[in-house]
Amino acid sequence: MKRVFKTAVVALLLLTANPHSAQAAGNGSRATTRSFDWNPVMEAIIEVESNGNHRAQNGNQVGAMQITPILVEDCNEILKQRKSTKRYKLSDRFNVEKSKEMFLLIQSWYNPKNNVEKAIRSWNGGVNYKVKSTQRYYEKVMKAMRK
């Protein structure tokens, strides 16, 4: 419970830095990343990626969420564009809370409509993912979410 509360506080702080970037677009939707509960998705990704091991390593992908250096650079570029002074380090990938912050930042930037399928597939295949290439991963994460 303590971890969920900390994650919620971190997400709220991260997204209040620029609330407009988290606004969902189109269709009069009032949902935002801030009000969307990404915890089940993040926990399922952690289970699939590393079985909860925050020290997991697979090539240049490390940590519980198997974050690459390119994703850290992308997060820092988003923060820069949002005029934030915060920056992530490569070592932050081993910190579960900071990894979740990076996930939330990526979602608020590339997935403002909070599409869970898009979030899962893009976490595996990048922003320009292919459905066919990410199908097995998507199915694994969805199965982990149903547990």
Secondary structure, DSSP 8 states (H G I E B T S, - for coil): -HHHHHHHHHHHHHHHTSGGGGB--STT---BTTTS--HHHHHHHHHHHHTT-TT-EETTEETTTTB-HHHHHHHHHHHHHTT------GGGGG-HHHHHHHHHHHHHHH-TT--HHHHHHHHHH-TT--HHHHHHHHHHHHHHHH-
